[in-house]
Amino acid sequence: MKKQNILGTVGIVMIIAFCSFLVSCMYEKTETVKEELIVIENTSLCVINNSQDTVLTYLTLGSIGDTNYVQSTLGVFGIDTSLIQGSFTLLPNDTLFYMSPLGKGFNGNLSFGTPPMNCPDTVQYPKGINIFEFALNNNFAPNSQETIDISCVSGVNCYIVSSMIGGGSWNNGTDTVSFFGNSDLYKNTGLSGVFPFGCDSCIGITPHTPYCVGHKTYATPQKTKICNIQRNSTTNGGVVIVRFSGYSK
């Protein structure tokens, strides 16, 4: 089937329908969906609640002060506040999506059940907090890359799974990657797209790792730099799907 750009209202409807379809699929199966379904000018971010929990979800924007990027949460995932951080509610099996305007990058992170914190309360969050990080549609910058990852540097409070459809292929620096996800606190070493607990450089623990009083022993770093999933920003397009798959036990 010939690929066509899907823009405007038609594109929005098709992306919502596509993301809704994915709710009923296991993430391993999404790689079998034909890319012809989603061919779009900008990369979209689709958030799905794959659990039976109602989840307060936080969006925190990055690149504040750089007007090449989205600078306000207003209207993103239905957020009605114009700040650098906002929250929205994901009901069970909810699907929401956002695509930044053409020419605007979209940079920040998503966290589930709590705002992101470097040193979360060890009683309330005994295993810490993980986040989904993204830098999308930054093709206005020379030699730039779109990047996504799951950061468990500050711990793990939930399971996040991401899959990517359309646009150029993604990689971990060596191998092509079409989906990835995090596991429990000490089980992320060896998983592409995931920064293990305390390993802020992916392959090690540096002075930039937040020092948190009473923190648990940090995890084993990755052997190679596989924590970022990336692609050349000139091949942007398609959809990055982020699934909340439940809170960690």
N, CA and C of each residue as an Amber inpcrd file, in Angstrom:
protein
   747
   0.8570000  -1.1970000   0.0000000   0.0000000   0.0000000   0.0000000
   0.8810000   1.2310000   0.0000000   0.5500000   2.1770000  -0.8090000
   1.3540000   3.3920000  -0.9090000   1.2280000   4.2040000   0.3740000
   2.3430000   4.6900000   0.8980000   2.3290000   5.4970000   2.1100000
   1.9240000   6.9270000   1.7800000   1.1130000   7.4940000   2.6610000
   0.6980000   8.8730000   2.5050000   0.8320000   9.5730000   3.8250000
   1.1210000  10.8660000   3.8010000   1.1390000  11.6440000   5.0240000
  -0.2670000  11.7980000   5.5520000  -0.4340000  11.6170000   6.8520000
  -1.7280000  11.7550000   7.4960000  -1.6620000  12.9660000   8.3820000
  -2.3710000  14.0270000   8.0370000  -2.2540000  15.2830000   8.7430000
  -3.6160000  15.7580000   9.2100000  -3.5960000  16.7700000  10.0900000
  -4.8320000  17.4100000  10.5200000  -5.7390000  16.4930000  11.2920000
  -7.0480000  16.7510000  11.1920000  -8.0430000  16.0090000  11.9560000
  -8.0270000  14.5360000  11.6130000  -7.8630000  14.2130000  10.3420000
  -7.8410000  12.8120000   9.9300000  -6.7130000  12.0780000  10.6340000
  -5.5350000  12.7240000  10.7000000  -4.3980000  12.1010000  11.3740000
  -4.6700000  11.8690000  12.8360000  -5.2850000  12.8500000  13.5010000
  -5.5920000  12.7130000  14.9190000  -6.5190000  11.5350000  15.1570000
  -7.5750000  11.4340000  14.3440000  -8.5340000  10.3460000  14.5000000
  -7.8640000   8.9990000  14.3090000  -7.0140000   8.8960000  13.3000000
  -6.3660000   7.6180000  13.0270000  -5.3870000   7.2300000  14.1120000
  -4.6600000   8.2070000  14.6580000  -3.7100000   7.8950000  15.7290000
  -4.4530000   7.4220000  16.9720000  -5.5540000   8.1180000  17.3340000
  -6.3290000   7.7040000  18.4990000  -6.8620000   6.2910000  18.3000000
  -7.3930000   6.0130000  17.1030000  -7.9160000   4.6800000  16.8290000
  -6.8090000   3.6410000  16.9000000  -5.6390000   4.0000000  16.3710000
  -4.5080000   3.0760000  16.3820000  -4.0480000   2.7880000  17.8060000
  -3.9080000   3.8400000  18.6170000  -3.4720000   3.6560000  19.9960000
  -4.4950000   2.8520000  20.7840000  -5.7740000   3.0890000  20.5370000
  -6.8170000   2.3420000  21.2240000  -6.7370000   0.8650000  20.8760000
  -6.4520000   0.5790000  19.6040000  -6.2860000  -0.8030000  19.1840000
  -5.1700000  -1.4960000  19.9540000  -4.1040000  -0.7490000  20.2300000
  -2.9600000  -1.3420000  20.9020000  -3.2570000  -1.7270000  22.3440000
  -4.2780000  -1.1280000  22.9580000  -4.6100000  -1.4640000  24.3320000
  -4.8790000  -2.9430000  24.4860000  -5.4700000  -3.5590000  23.4690000
  -5.8530000  -4.9640000  23.5630000  -4.7270000  -5.9070000  23.1650000
  -3.5530000  -5.3550000  22.8320000  -2.4380000  -6.1830000  22.3660000
  -1.3220000  -6.2240000  23.4080000  -0.6200000  -7.3230000  23.4850000
   0.6010000  -7.3720000  24.2690000   1.6710000  -6.6250000  23.5080000
   2.6470000  -6.0100000  24.2510000   3.5750000  -5.1410000  23.5530000
   4.4590000  -5.8900000  22.5880000   4.6920000  -7.1880000  22.7950000
   5.5100000  -7.9290000  21.8540000   4.8490000  -8.0030000  20.4840000
   3.5330000  -7.8670000  20.4490000   2.8230000  -8.0270000  19.1960000
   2.7820000  -6.7490000  18.3720000   3.0960000  -5.6380000  18.9510000
   2.9430000  -4.3870000  18.2220000   3.9040000  -4.3030000  17.0460000
   4.9980000  -5.0330000  17.1140000   5.9500000  -4.9600000  16.0230000
   5.3910000  -5.5860000  14.7480000   4.2840000  -6.3510000  14.8310000
   3.7080000  -6.9690000  13.6540000   2.7320000  -6.0350000  12.9410000
   2.3920000  -4.8970000  13.5590000   1.4690000  -3.9490000  12.9390000
   2.1800000  -3.2600000  11.7790000   1.5530000  -3.2200000  10.6380000
   2.1980000  -2.6510000   9.4540000   2.3650000  -1.1470000   9.6020000
   3.5300000  -0.6540000   9.2080000   3.8220000   0.7600000   9.3520000
   2.9250000   1.6280000   8.4870000   2.2790000   1.0400000   7.4630000
   1.4020000   1.8280000   6.6160000   0.2660000   2.4570000   7.4100000
  -0.0390000   1.8840000   8.5690000  -1.1240000   2.4150000   9.3850000
  -0.8170000   3.8140000   9.9030000   0.4450000   4.0640000  10.2010000
   0.8130000   5.3490000  10.7800000   2.0050000   5.9230000  10.0220000
   1.7670000   6.9130000   9.2020000   2.8350000   7.6490000   8.5280000
   2.5010000   9.1120000   8.7410000   3.2910000   9.8040000   9.5380000
   2.9020000  11.1470000   9.9590000   4.1130000  12.0560000   9.9970000
   3.8860000  13.3250000   9.7960000   4.9730000  14.2920000   9.6600000
   5.8130000  14.4120000  10.9240000   5.1590000  14.5420000  12.0800000
   5.8400000  14.6720000  13.3680000   5.6640000  13.4040000  14.1880000
   6.5760000  13.1740000  15.1100000   6.4340000  12.0360000  16.0160000
   5.3850000  12.3560000  17.0720000   4.4500000  11.4450000  17.2720000
   3.4230000  11.5880000  18.3000000   3.7730000  10.7410000  19.5120000
   3.3070000  11.1730000  20.6900000   3.4880000  10.4200000  21.9200000
   2.1140000   9.9340000  22.3740000   1.9710000   8.6340000  22.5040000
   0.7000000   8.0020000  22.8600000   0.8680000   7.3210000  24.2210000
   0.0250000   7.6590000  25.1910000   0.1120000   7.1130000  26.5430000
  -1.0960000   6.2230000  26.8010000  -0.8490000   4.9960000  27.2240000
  -1.9050000   4.0190000  27.4370000  -1.8230000   3.4740000  28.8550000
  -2.9570000   3.3900000  29.5240000  -3.0320000   2.7480000  30.8390000
  -3.4630000   1.3030000  30.6320000  -2.5110000   0.4040000  30.7650000
  -2.7840000  -1.0090000  30.5490000  -3.1760000  -1.7120000  31.8450000
  -3.4990000  -0.9490000  32.8770000  -3.8390000  -1.5320000  34.1680000
  -5.2950000  -1.2360000  34.5120000  -5.7420000  -1.7680000  35.6350000
  -7.0810000  -1.4850000  36.1450000  -7.0500000  -0.3930000  37.2040000
  -5.9010000   0.2520000  37.3640000  -5.7720000   1.3650000  38.3090000
  -6.0990000   2.6850000  37.6140000  -6.6420000   3.6300000  38.3700000
  -6.7360000   5.0120000  37.9150000  -5.4390000   5.6980000  38.3180000
  -4.7170000   6.2410000  37.3410000  -3.3400000   6.6720000  37.5670000
  -3.1900000   8.1740000  37.3280000  -2.7850000   8.8990000  38.3620000
  -2.4310000  10.3070000  38.1980000  -1.0490000  10.3510000  37.5550000
  -0.9770000  10.9540000  36.3840000   0.2410000  10.9310000  35.5750000
   0.7870000  12.3480000  35.4450000   2.0970000  12.4860000  35.5790000
   2.7360000  13.8040000  35.5530000   3.5780000  13.9650000  34.2920000
   3.4240000  15.1230000  33.6580000   4.2740000  15.5270000  32.5370000
   5.1550000  16.6670000  33.0150000   6.4710000  16.4960000  32.8800000
   7.4240000  17.5490000  33.2200000   8.2130000  17.8960000  31.9680000
   8.1520000  19.1420000  31.5490000   8.8130000  19.5690000  30.3200000
  10.2820000  19.8750000  30.5450000  11.0840000  19.6290000  29.5210000
  12.4930000  19.9970000  29.5350000  12.7440000  21.1290000  28.5530000
  14.0020000  21.5170000  28.3940000  14.4090000  22.5820000  27.4640000
  13.6440000  23.8820000  27.6860000  13.3820000  24.1940000  28.9580000
  12.6670000  25.4190000  29.2800000  13.5640000  26.6240000  28.9700000
  12.9910000  27.6010000  28.2910000  13.7450000  28.7740000  27.8570000
  14.1410000  28.7160000  26.4010000  14.0850000  27.5170000  25.8220000
  14.3880000  27.3510000  24.4050000  13.0640000  27.2520000  23.6560000
  12.6920000  28.3180000  22.9690000  11.3830000  28.3840000  22.3310000
  11.2610000  27.4900000  21.0930000  12.3380000  26.7890000  20.7540000
  12.2200000  25.7770000  19.7100000  11.4140000  24.5820000  20.2020000
  11.2480000  24.4920000  21.5330000  10.5340000  23.3660000  22.1470000
   9.2250000  23.8280000  22.7800000   8.3090000  22.8990000  22.9530000
   7.0670000  23.1820000  23.6690000   7.4140000  23.7040000  25.0540000
   6.8230000  24.8410000  25.4500000   7.1880000  25.5240000  26.6860000
   6.0900000  25.5030000  27.7410000   4.9480000  24.9230000  27.4350000
   3.8320000  24.9210000  28.3760000   3.0880000  23.5990000  28.3110000
   2.5930000  23.1620000  29.4560000   1.8160000  21.9270000  29.5150000
   0.3770000  22.1240000  29.0440000  -0.0540000  23.3520000  28.8570000
  -1.4490000  23.6340000  28.5240000  -1.8770000  22.9040000  27.2490000
  -2.9110000  22.0840000  27.3780000  -3.4490000  21.3650000  26.2320000
  -2.7850000  20.0390000  25.9340000  -1.6730000  19.7500000  26.5790000
  -0.9890000  18.4830000  26.3460000  -1.6620000  17.4030000  27.1950000
  -2.1410000  16.3580000  26.5760000  -2.8690000  15.2790000  27.2640000
  -4.0440000  15.8260000  28.0800000  -4.6050000  16.9470000  27.6350000
  -5.7580000  17.5150000  28.3150000  -5.4420000  18.3370000  29.5490000
  -4.1650000  18.6020000  29.8020000  -3.7720000  19.4050000  30.9670000
  -4.2780000  20.8360000  30.7880000  -4.8890000  21.4000000  31.8420000
  -5.4920000  22.7330000  31.7240000  -4.7040000  23.8130000  32.4510000
  -3.4470000  23.5340000  32.7890000  -2.5880000  24.5340000  33.4090000
  -1.4130000  24.8390000  32.4970000  -0.9640000  26.0910000  32.5110000
   0.1350000  26.5200000  31.6530000   1.4000000  26.6280000  32.4960000
   2.0340000  25.4870000  32.7430000   3.2210000  25.4160000  33.5850000
   4.2560000  24.5260000  32.9100000   5.3910000  24.3300000  33.5860000
   6.3690000  23.3910000  33.0450000   6.1040000  21.9730000  33.5380000
   5.2380000  21.8310000  34.5400000   4.8210000  20.5110000  35.0130000
   3.3120000  20.5220000  35.2410000   2.6550000  19.4930000  34.7650000
   1.2180000  19.3650000  34.9550000   0.8550000  17.9060000  35.1010000
  -0.3760000  17.6410000  35.5060000  -0.8150000  16.2630000  35.7070000
  -2.1360000  16.0130000  34.9990000  -2.3710000  14.7600000  34.6980000
  -3.6220000  14.3370000  34.0820000  -3.9470000  12.9350000  34.5900000
  -5.2010000  12.5560000  34.5110000  -5.6470000  11.2730000  35.0410000
  -5.8340000  10.2690000  33.9120000  -5.2490000   9.0990000  34.1000000
  -5.4520000   7.9830000  33.1810000  -6.3940000   6.9830000  33.8410000
  -7.5820000   6.8370000  33.3120000  -8.4970000   5.8160000  33.7890000
  -8.0710000   4.4550000  33.2510000  -8.5490000   3.3590000  33.8410000
  -8.1890000   2.0360000  33.3070000  -8.4500000   1.9400000  31.8030000
  -7.4470000   1.4870000  31.0780000  -7.5090000   1.3030000  29.6210000
  -7.6330000   2.6070000  28.8380000  -7.3780000   3.7300000  29.4800000
  -7.3820000   5.0140000  28.7830000  -6.2560000   5.0980000  27.7620000
  -6.4840000   5.8720000  26.7210000  -5.4730000   6.1590000  25.7100000
  -5.4970000   7.6510000  25.4060000  -4.3550000   8.3120000  25.5380000
  -4.2310000   9.7350000  25.2180000  -3.0260000   9.9230000  24.3030000
  -3.0700000  10.9630000  23.4640000  -1.9060000  11.2040000  22.6230000
  -1.6760000  12.6980000  22.4560000  -0.4390000  13.0200000  22.0840000
  -0.0830000  14.4100000  21.8020000   0.9590000  14.4320000  20.6970000
   0.8070000  15.3870000  19.7940000   1.8060000  15.6330000  18.7590000
   2.1320000  17.1180000  18.7780000   3.3980000  17.4540000  18.9620000
   3.7850000  18.8580000  18.9980000   3.6200000  19.4890000  17.6230000
   3.3940000  20.8010000  17.5780000   3.2380000  21.4830000  16.2860000
   4.4860000  21.3150000  15.4190000   4.2930000  21.3700000  14.1220000
   5.4300000  21.2780000  13.2120000   6.4370000  22.3760000  13.5360000
   7.7000000  21.9970000  13.6250000   8.7500000  22.9540000  13.9350000
   9.0260000  23.1030000  15.4160000   8.2310000  22.4260000  16.2770000
   8.4290000  22.5010000  17.7300000   8.8870000  21.1460000  18.2710000
   9.9980000  21.1480000  19.0120000  10.4400000  19.9390000  19.6740000
   9.6200000  19.6860000  20.9300000   9.6310000  18.4440000  21.3820000
   8.8790000  18.0390000  22.5680000   9.8350000  17.2280000  23.4420000
  10.1830000  17.8050000  24.5960000  11.2420000  17.2490000  25.4360000
  10.7630000  17.2210000  26.8820000  10.9430000  16.1020000  27.5720000
  10.5300000  16.0430000  28.9730000  10.4610000  14.6240000  29.4890000
   9.6070000  14.4160000  30.4930000   9.4350000  13.0710000  31.0430000
   8.0190000  12.8570000  31.5540000   7.6460000  11.5980000  31.6680000
   6.3780000  11.1760000  32.2370000   6.6520000  10.3440000  33.4760000
   5.8760000  10.5610000  34.5240000   5.9600000   9.7190000  35.7210000
   4.5520000   9.3470000  36.1440000   4.4260000   8.2050000  36.7930000
   3.1200000   7.6440000  37.0790000   2.9000000   7.5000000  38.5810000
   1.8190000   8.1390000  39.0580000   1.4590000   8.0530000  40.4730000
   2.1490000   9.0560000  41.3550000   3.0990000   9.7830000  40.8230000
   3.8930000  10.7360000  41.6050000   4.6670000  11.6480000  40.6700000
   4.9560000  12.8810000  41.0940000   5.8970000  13.6850000  40.3100000
   7.2760000  13.0330000  40.3470000   8.1440000  13.3390000  39.4140000
   9.5100000  12.8000000  39.4690000  10.2630000  13.3850000  40.6500000
  11.0470000  12.5480000  41.3120000  11.8620000  12.9850000  42.4520000
  13.1940000  12.2590000  42.4240000  14.2630000  12.9920000  42.6760000
  15.5840000  12.3580000  42.7320000  15.7360000  11.4720000  43.9580000
  15.1990000  11.9440000  45.0780000  15.3220000  11.1930000  46.3350000
  13.9330000  11.0410000  46.9670000  13.1140000  10.1390000  46.4200000
  11.7700000   9.9610000  46.9690000  11.8020000   9.4050000  48.3900000
  10.7600000   9.7050000  49.1510000  10.6390000   9.2250000  50.5220000
  10.7290000   7.7010000  50.5430000  11.6330000   7.1700000  51.3540000
  11.8740000   5.7330000  51.3510000  10.7540000   4.9330000  52.0180000
   9.8860000   5.6200000  52.7730000   8.7340000   4.9350000  53.3670000
   7.5960000   4.8740000  52.3570000   7.3060000   6.0140000  51.7330000
   6.2230000   6.0610000  50.7520000   6.5900000   5.3330000  49.4660000
   7.8500000   5.4440000  49.0650000   8.3240000   4.7940000  47.8370000
   9.5660000   3.9690000  48.1580000   9.3820000   2.8170000  48.7760000
  10.5430000   2.0260000  49.2280000  11.4750000   1.5770000  48.1130000
  10.9460000   1.4860000  46.8850000  11.7900000   1.0980000  45.7530000
  12.1000000   2.2840000  44.8380000  11.6900000   3.4870000  45.2480000
  11.9780000   4.6780000  44.4590000  10.9470000   4.9440000  43.3760000
  11.3680000   5.7390000  42.3710000  10.4730000   6.1920000  41.2990000
  11.2190000   6.1420000  39.9680000  10.5670000   5.5990000  38.9550000
  11.1420000   5.6300000  37.6060000  10.3120000   6.5120000  36.6900000
  10.9200000   6.9620000  35.5990000  10.2660000   7.8810000  34.6760000
  10.5560000   7.4670000  33.2370000   9.6810000   7.9220000  32.3290000
   9.9110000   7.7590000  30.8940000  10.3950000   9.0940000  30.3580000
  11.5660000   9.1110000  29.7280000  12.1600000  10.3380000  29.2170000
  12.0950000  10.3630000  27.6920000  11.9050000  11.5500000  27.1320000
  11.7820000  11.6530000  25.6780000  12.2920000  13.0000000  25.1700000
  12.8330000  12.9820000  23.9650000  13.2030000  14.1890000  23.2140000
  12.7910000  13.9120000  21.7750000  11.7030000  14.5700000  21.3440000
  11.0950000  14.2610000  20.0570000  11.0040000  15.5120000  19.1710000
  10.9860000  15.2940000  17.8800000  10.7560000  16.3520000  16.8850000
  11.7640000  17.5010000  16.9840000  13.0130000  17.1470000  17.2700000
  14.0800000  18.1520000  17.3760000  14.9080000  18.2220000  16.0990000
  14.2620000  17.9580000  14.9640000  14.9910000  17.9240000  13.6950000
  15.4020000  19.3040000  13.1890000  15.0520000  20.3610000  13.9200000
  15.5270000  21.7070000  13.5720000  16.9960000  21.8960000  13.9730000
  17.4960000  21.0370000  14.8530000  18.8810000  21.1480000  15.3220000
  19.7920000  20.2620000  14.4650000  20.9130000  20.7800000  13.9820000
  21.8110000  19.9880000  13.1360000  22.3380000  18.7530000  13.8660000
  22.3770000  17.6360000  13.1680000  22.9550000  16.3870000  13.6900000
  22.3100000  15.9200000  14.9910000  21.0350000  16.2200000  15.1650000
  20.3610000  15.8360000  16.4040000  19.7090000  14.4660000  16.2690000
  19.3710000  13.8950000  17.4320000  18.6940000  12.6110000  17.4820000
  17.4440000  12.7180000  18.3450000  16.4140000  12.0050000  17.9530000
  15.2990000  11.7730000  18.8580000  15.7350000  10.6750000  19.8180000
  15.4330000  10.8350000  21.1010000  15.8290000   9.8340000  22.0900000
  14.6810000   9.5440000  23.0430000  14.6040000   8.2940000  23.4850000
  13.6480000   7.8720000  24.4960000  14.3340000   6.8670000  25.4120000
  13.8890000   6.8100000  26.6550000  14.4340000   5.8310000  27.5950000
  13.5450000   5.7480000  28.8190000  13.7790000   4.7360000  29.6210000
  13.1540000   4.6000000  30.9400000  14.2660000   4.7460000  31.9640000
  14.1740000   5.7660000  32.7840000  15.1990000   5.9970000  33.7960000
  14.7560000   5.4090000  35.1340000  15.5080000   4.4170000  35.5850000
  15.3120000   3.8260000  36.9130000  16.4300000   4.2680000  37.8460000
  17.0870000   5.3910000  37.5020000  18.1940000   5.9020000  38.3120000
  17.7390000   6.1550000  39.7480000  16.5000000   6.6450000  39.9090000
  15.9730000   6.9280000  41.2500000  15.0620000   5.8240000  41.7660000
  15.0980000   4.6690000  41.1220000  14.3190000   3.5330000  41.5960000
  13.2480000   3.0870000  40.6280000  12.3570000   2.2300000  41.1070000
  11.2870000   1.6670000  40.2830000   9.9930000   1.6300000  41.0950000
   9.0000000   2.3910000  40.6580000   7.6830000   2.3110000  41.3010000
   6.6250000   1.7080000  40.3880000   6.9850000   1.5260000  39.0900000
   6.0010000   0.9770000  38.1710000   6.6900000   0.3230000  36.9860000
   5.8870000  -0.3840000  36.2120000   6.3880000  -1.0260000  35.0020000
   5.9290000  -0.2110000  33.7980000   6.8990000   0.1910000  32.9900000
   6.6360000   0.9800000  31.7860000   7.1240000   0.1810000  30.5800000
   6.3050000   0.1430000  29.5530000   6.6750000  -0.5220000  28.3040000
   6.4900000   0.4710000  27.1680000   7.4430000   0.5510000  26.2800000
   7.3510000   1.4560000  25.1390000   7.5300000   0.6780000  23.8410000
   6.7470000   1.0530000  22.8370000   6.9140000   0.4910000  21.4980000
   6.8130000   1.6240000  20.4890000   7.3990000   1.4260000  19.3260000
   7.5140000   2.4930000  18.3400000   7.0400000   1.9960000  16.9810000
   6.1640000   2.7850000  16.3620000   5.6040000   2.4240000  15.0560000
   5.7850000   3.6020000  14.1020000   6.2890000   3.3400000  12.9100000
   6.3780000   4.3680000  11.8810000   7.6110000   5.2380000  11.9980000
   7.8520000   6.0480000  10.9740000   9.0630000   6.8520000  10.9420000
  10.2760000   5.9550000  10.7390000  11.4570000   6.5180000  10.9940000
  12.6700000   5.7290000  10.8610000  12.8230000   4.7340000  11.9980000
  13.6540000   3.7290000  11.8130000  13.8600000   2.7180000  12.8430000
  14.6870000   3.2890000  14.0000000  14.4530000   2.7450000  15.1760000
  15.1520000   3.1430000  16.4030000  16.2410000   2.1310000  16.7260000
  17.2470000   2.5470000  17.4930000  18.3340000   1.6360000  17.8440000
  18.8790000   1.9510000  19.2350000  19.6230000   1.0140000  19.7920000
  20.2470000   1.2040000  21.1040000  21.7290000   1.5260000  20.9920000
  22.1330000   1.9620000  19.8000000  23.5430000   2.2320000  19.5270000
  24.1730000   1.1600000  18.6790000  23.5750000  -0.0290000  18.7300000
  24.0780000  -1.1580000  17.9460000  22.9490000  -1.8710000  17.2080000
  21.9350000  -2.2660000  17.9500000  20.8530000  -3.0750000  17.3950000
  19.5690000  -2.2700000  17.2170000  18.7830000  -2.6430000  16.2280000
  17.4670000  -2.0450000  16.0280000  16.5430000  -2.4600000  17.1640000
  15.7730000  -1.5080000  17.6670000  14.8630000  -1.7560000  18.7850000
  13.4690000  -1.2650000  18.4040000  12.4500000  -2.1060000  18.6000000
  11.0760000  -1.7010000  18.2940000  10.2060000  -1.6440000  19.5410000
  10.6700000  -2.2250000  20.6320000   9.9710000  -2.0890000  21.9110000
  10.9470000  -2.3750000  23.0490000  10.6500000  -1.8360000  24.2370000
  11.4740000  -2.0740000  25.4060000  10.6640000  -1.7720000  26.6600000
  11.1540000  -2.2380000  27.7920000  10.4490000  -1.9980000  29.0430000
  11.3470000  -2.2740000  30.2310000  10.9520000  -1.7510000  31.3800000
  11.7510000  -1.9740000  32.5920000  11.1950000  -3.1300000  33.4060000
  12.0370000  -3.6430000  34.2670000  11.6530000  -4.7150000  35.1810000
  11.8080000  -4.2040000  36.6180000  11.9980000  -5.1150000  37.5740000
  12.1140000  -4.7330000  38.9790000  13.4540000  -4.0540000  39.2640000
  13.6120000  -3.5850000  40.4880000  14.7150000  -2.7140000  40.8760000
  16.0820000  -3.2320000  40.4620000  16.3400000  -4.5280000  40.6510000
  17.6670000  -5.0790000  40.3620000  17.6710000  -6.0030000  39.1410000
  16.6720000  -5.8220000  38.2620000  16.5630000  -6.7120000  37.1050000
  16.5860000  -5.9630000  35.7810000  17.1580000  -4.7630000  35.7680000
  17.1800000  -3.9680000  34.5350000  18.5170000  -3.9950000  33.8030000
  19.5320000  -4.5400000  34.4400000  20.8290000  -4.6700000  33.7760000
  20.6910000  -5.6420000  32.6120000  21.1180000  -5.2000000  31.4430000
  20.9930000  -6.0170000  30.2390000  19.7890000  -5.6690000  29.3870000
  18.9000000  -4.8120000  29.9030000  17.7100000  -4.4180000  29.1500000
  17.9640000  -3.1240000  28.3830000  17.7790000  -3.1610000  27.0790000
  17.9380000  -1.9550000  26.2620000  16.9070000  -0.9110000  26.6600000
  17.3300000   0.3530000  26.5980000  16.4120000   1.4510000  26.8510000
  16.1800000   1.7630000  28.3100000  16.9200000   1.1140000  29.2210000
  16.6730000   1.2920000  30.6550000  17.9700000   1.6460000  31.3850000
  17.9220000   2.7560000  32.1350000  19.0190000   3.1040000  33.0430000
  18.7810000   2.3700000  34.3620000  19.6760000   1.4700000  34.7680000
  19.4850000   0.7500000  36.0270000  19.5470000   1.6850000  37.2410000
  19.1010000   1.1960000  38.3550000  19.0450000   1.9500000  39.6100000
  20.4120000   2.5220000  39.9680000  20.4790000   3.8600000  40.0800000
  21.7030000   4.5500000  40.4790000  22.7130000   4.7680000  39.3730000
  22.4550000   4.2100000  38.1880000  23.4620000   4.2480000  37.1110000
  23.1600000   5.3930000  36.1500000  23.5000000   6.5960000  36.5450000
  23.1290000   7.7730000  35.7590000  23.8930000   7.8710000  34.4520000
  25.0360000   7.1920000  34.3210000  25.7670000   7.2230000  33.0560000
  25.5020000   5.9700000  32.2330000  24.5520000   5.1580000  32.6730000
  24.2120000   3.8960000  32.0220000  25.2250000   2.8020000  32.3640000
  26.4900000   3.0720000  32.0950000  27.5160000   2.0530000  32.3330000
  28.2400000   2.2710000  33.6610000  27.7710000   3.2000000  34.4650000
  28.4330000   3.4350000  35.7450000  27.6710000   4.3890000  36.6330000
  28.2150000   4.5820000  37.8110000  27.6640000   5.4950000  38.8080000
  28.6400000   6.6550000  38.9240000  28.1730000   7.8720000  38.7190000
  29.0430000   9.0370000  38.6990000  28.6900000   9.9760000  39.8470000
  29.4900000  11.0220000  40.0430000  29.1590000  12.0120000  41.0800000
  27.8220000  12.7090000  40.8460000  27.2770000  12.5930000  39.6220000
  25.9950000  13.2340000  39.3260000  24.8040000  12.3990000  39.8100000
  25.0610000  11.1530000  40.1840000  23.9890000  10.3480000  40.7580000
  23.5360000  11.0080000  42.0550000  22.2080000  11.2710000  42.1940000
  21.7440000  11.9240000  43.4260000  22.1390000  11.1340000  44.6730000
  22.6910000  11.8340000  45.6590000  23.0140000  11.1520000  46.9090000
  21.7850000  11.2210000  47.8050000  21.2090000  10.0810000  48.0790000
  19.9920000  10.0010000  48.8740000  20.2830000   9.2410000  50.1600000
  20.0100000   9.8740000  51.2710000  20.2600000   9.2620000  52.5780000
  19.4620000   7.9750000  52.7120000  20.1240000   6.9260000  53.1050000
  19.4500000   5.6520000  53.3400000  19.0510000   4.9030000  52.0850000
  19.6420000   5.2500000  50.9220000  19.2550000   4.5610000  49.6940000
  19.7140000   3.1150000  49.7040000  19.0220000   2.3000000  48.9580000
  19.4040000   0.9010000  48.8170000  20.6850000   0.7960000  47.9980000
  21.3010000  -0.3630000  48.0190000  22.4820000  -0.6070000  47.1950000
  22.1230000  -0.4270000  45.7300000  22.9680000   0.2960000  44.9960000
  22.6770000   0.5430000  43.5890000  22.8340000  -0.7330000  42.7650000
  22.1920000  -0.7340000  41.6120000  22.2100000  -1.9020000  40.7380000
  23.5150000  -1.9920000  39.9600000  23.7130000  -3.1170000  39.3090000
  24.8700000  -3.3060000  38.4320000  24.6810000  -2.5020000  37.1510000
  25.6520000  -1.6830000  36.7550000  25.5050000  -0.8810000  35.5260000
  25.4170000  -1.7610000  34.2800000  24.9730000  -1.1460000  33.1880000
  25.0020000  -1.8390000  31.9020000  26.4530000  -2.0240000  31.4590000
  26.7110000  -3.0730000  30.6970000  28.0610000  -3.3210000  30.2080000
  28.4160000  -2.4050000  29.0410000  27.4120000  -2.0510000  28.2500000
  27.6030000  -1.1240000  27.1270000  26.4910000  -0.0820000  27.1510000
  26.6780000   0.9830000  26.3890000  25.7210000   2.0880000  26.4220000
  24.4690000   1.7700000  25.5870000  23.5570000   1.0260000  26.2200000
  22.3160000   0.6270000  25.5540000  21.0980000   1.3070000  26.1850000
  21.3400000   2.2980000  27.0500000  20.2320000   2.8890000  27.8170000
  19.3690000   3.8430000  27.0040000  19.9590000   4.5320000  26.0430000
  19.1800000   5.4270000  25.1920000  18.7500000   4.7010000  23.9270000
  17.4930000   4.8710000  23.5770000  17.0030000   4.4070000  22.2800000
  16.8880000   5.6570000  21.4060000  17.4600000   5.6200000  20.2250000
  17.5640000   6.8370000  19.4320000  17.4110000   6.5640000  17.9400000
  17.2320000   7.6660000  17.2230000  17.2650000   7.6400000  15.7610000
  17.5740000   9.0590000  15.2910000  18.0610000   9.1660000  14.0680000
  18.3230000  10.4850000  13.5010000  17.0270000  11.2810000  13.4590000
  17.0770000  12.5210000  13.9100000  15.8530000  13.3140000  14.0180000
  15.2240000  13.6330000  12.6600000  15.9950000  13.5070000  11.5860000
  15.4220000  13.7620000  10.2620000  14.4960000  12.6380000   9.8220000
  14.4990000  11.5150000  10.5510000  13.6120000  10.3880000  10.2180000
  12.4270000  10.3260000  11.1770000  12.1160000  11.4720000  11.7960000
  11.0180000  11.4760000  12.7660000   9.6870000  11.1790000  12.0850000
   8.6740000  10.9150000  12.9150000   7.3570000  10.5450000  12.4180000
   6.8810000   9.2900000  13.1210000   5.6480000   8.9210000  12.8800000
   5.0940000   7.7520000  13.5260000   4.6700000   8.0290000  14.9610000
   4.6490000   6.9860000  15.7610000   4.1360000   7.0790000  17.1200000
   5.0710000   6.3710000  18.0990000   5.3500000   7.0310000  19.2240000
   6.0020000   6.3960000  20.3650000   4.9060000   6.0900000  21.3830000
   4.7200000   4.8210000  21.6970000   3.6670000   4.3970000  22.6190000
   4.2860000   4.1280000  23.9820000   3.6950000   4.7010000  25.0110000
   4.1570000   4.5040000  26.3920000   3.0140000   3.8530000  27.1670000
   3.2510000   2.6620000  27.6870000   2.2260000   1.9480000  28.4370000
   2.5510000   1.9190000  29.9220000   1.6110000   2.3510000  30.7290000
   1.6850000   2.0750000  32.1580000   1.1200000   0.6860000  32.3570000
   1.9530000  -0.2260000  32.8790000   1.5500000  -1.6280000  32.9940000
   1.3960000  -2.0900000  34.4360000   1.2290000  -1.1420000  35.3440000
   0.9870000  -1.4780000  36.7550000   2.1230000  -1.0250000  37.6540000
   1.7860000  -0.9120000  38.9420000   2.7980000  -0.5380000  39.9320000
   3.6410000  -1.7470000  40.3140000   4.9110000  -1.4880000  40.6570000
   5.7990000  -2.5740000  41.0460000   5.3430000  -3.1580000  42.3730000
   5.6300000  -4.4180000  42.5500000   5.1910000  -5.1420000  43.7590000
   6.1870000  -4.9340000  44.9020000
